[in-house]
Amino acid sequence: MPQRGRDRHFDAAEPVDDREVSLMTGGFSKLRHGMLPAPEDDPEITDLEAAIEGPPDEVPVRRSDRPDARLNAKKVRGAIVAEAFRRAAPPSLRRAIAAGRPVVSVVQAPSSAWMEAVDEYLSEARVMTIARAGSNKSIDVNQVGNEEVAKCLVAGRSFVGISTDPQRFLPTTLLLSADVTVKLVPPDAKSVRVLLRTLLPPMGRIPSSRIADTSGLDLNDLVSIFRSGSTASDALERLATLAMRRRQSSPHVEGAPILSNAIEFGGAAQIFGLNFVKDVQDWRQGSIQWAEADHGAILHSEPGHGKNFFVNSLALAAGTGLVVAKISDFFAEREGHLGDVVKSLRAVFSRARAEAARFGPSGQRGCLLAFDELDELPSRNRMSRHNADFFSVVVGEMLTSLDSVMSDNESNVGLCVLGMTNRLDAIDPALLRPGRFERTIEIPRPDAAGLANVLRYHLRGTPLEGADLSSAALLLEGISPAEAMEVARLARRAARRAGRPLNVDDLVREGSGPALPQTVLRRIAVHEAGHMVACFATGGKPLSARILNRGHIGGDARLNFEENQVWTLDRLENHIVFLLGGLCAEKVILGSVSTGAGGTQRSDLAICTSLLAAAFTSTPLLGRLVYRCADGEALAMVSRDAALAKQVDDRLKMLERRATGIVMRHAAAVVRIADALVARRYVSGDEAKDLFLGRASVRQPVAAVANNTPRNTP
């Protein structure tokens, strides 16, 4: 007799006991009908093949098996597995079974819990099985068990291999010899209806609308809804509660941003996503094989750039399932013992395969498996020898699982794996090789248009949901999507506490940062207004000016910089005059200068010095033909070469006099633009032009959100 257990090795020389029921006939009769004896022993079912080919939503039930209150977990598991086989086994296999012919098959189970239940189920009928979940690295491999399988097949016995990933864990001989592979899928609404009728007292017609989505529920979750003494209505309520709790603990795909409009993720990510969506649609229609679709990528960015939002948007657009796993959670389970970590990692892949195998209205669902914090799986070339002994096993398991996904075997059809990280340089190089994570995609900080999208998403259900948010987005440009979410939250709270509708000025105020002293605010406003006026006076097109107090106190004036124009001396000097306009405005309007024009390598004076130094040392713009250094090295040369420093300083002073003259001629315009900045912290290029030309007055914010009123605190 076969040895019981999850992984059994059989002696094919053992004679077949004539008293045994035909192995596969009895086994698959049970798989179709529950605990049924051989057909000849059952007076109520006389035509096994007709029963197997019966109506898809009705299950023949013997009188002795009619629903009653005497349920136990084994009976419920058996019924669920039986229904899964009824859905998955092809008619040709059923006919072969009904005819009593030996069959060799492979069963792919959705999870380890399913695998154990299938093994238990088949064992009741004395079907020879080998069940492998990969828990034993020395045995659960393709090279082990092939001789035993061959002996059983030569002896004419039926044989079933069961695994969550057959291609990785079952003997090669069994995989090559299998007549059919049965890919079990968790119950859908129709199967749940059948199970309710089979296991519980009848309740009449059960509409599909009453049956909650079972996505994400494992076998034991489903078993738990069937309880002794319960009705079908009770079970449906339990299923709805389980499904709701699963959704609450799962990624929120339904409300994700619409991918086709989500420019905030950057061009590379959006193009990848839209191509993946098209591939999934073509695959479902049969236009391409899954091997032609993208199988994986790593998303990387600074923290808070929306990698999880992108994954949710991608799953929503493609209509796939989504399984998100944090690498750190694997090490938190059961104190992070190596065996438990590997088991958890395999369970996640199994769950994703089960989700990928589900069918929806448009066909096979497919699934995205996303690993968050992928850098928590450390690079092996940076570990100590002690840590390498542990982590090499874990990284190796991830590599093997990825190889399986990318190999396009039948077990992984419909599965795409994504990694997310804030530290791409910390990822093990082996994970980045072609054939694993196939590409890396950066999600950058959004520009103003993308930031407006982010704000609009977080302002759903408010008066600003469809409003033009460009002014607020331009003010906030440079912050991360996570920071934008916080600004939206603060703005909503400010309006709520003020007892009025939310408006754009709320966003501007909250996004600008804490209130500044009036003297500081005025100086920054004058400085930025000087930049704007100098730009207009030299024929430039400024985009905007703003004042911020987020992380550092200051402001900036942004220029519509034409990248496709070559640098001439006029263009260079006009640009330097624009940069010196802020310093000159402080001197003319306020009577003194501050450190605001200098201090860092990104300051006005640093940029002016660098541009002129490069003009002297690496270009012919100022009449010198000797090439002394690359333009990026010119600033460093100034500190070493006193003669060069004097040449640059003399030229800067000449351009400063020009900028001062512009500010003095347009002092009223400087004041008007500065007043607008003090009032609202932001001025667009068009508004600044009207103020420069005297065609508009300063627009004030609403009184309730005046710039220097106290900010709300949590």
Buried (B, 14 or more C-beta within 10 A) or exposed (E): EBEEEBBBBBEBEEEEEEEEBBBBBBBBBBBBBBBBBBBEEBEEBEEBBEBBBBEEEEBBBBEEBEBEEEBEEBBBBBBBBBBBBBBBBEEEBBEBBBEBBBBBBBBBBBBBBBBBBBBBBBBEBBBBBBBBBBBBEEBBBBEBBBEBBBBBBEBEBBBBBBBBBBBBBBBBBBBEBBBBBBBBBBBBBBBBBBBBBBBBBEBEEBEEEBBBBBBBBBBBBBBBBBBEEBBBBBBBBBBBEBBEEBBEEBBEBEEBBEBEEBBBBBEBBBEBBBEBBBBBBBBBEEEBEBEEBBBBBBBBBEEBBBBBBBBBBBBBBBBBBBBBBBBEBBBEEEEBEBEBBBBBBBBBBBBBBBBBBBEBEEBBBBBBBBBBBBBBBBBBEEBEEEEBEBBEBBBBBBBBBBEBBBBBBEBBBBBBBBBBBBBBEBBBEBBBEEEBBBEBBBBBBBBBBBBBBBBBBBBEEBEBEEBEBBBBBBBBBBBBBBBBBBBBEBBBBBBBEBEEEBBBBBBBBBBBBEBBEEEBBBBBBBBBBBBBBBBBBBEBEBBBBBBBBBEEBBBBBBBEEEEEEEEEEEBBBBBBBBBBBBBBBBBBBBEEBBEBBBEEEEBBBBBBBBBBBBBBBBBEBEEBEEEBBEBEBBBEBBEEBEEBBEBBEEBBEEBBEBBBBBBBEBBEBBBBBBBBBBBBBBBBBEBBBBBBEEEBEBEEBEEBBBBBEEEBEE
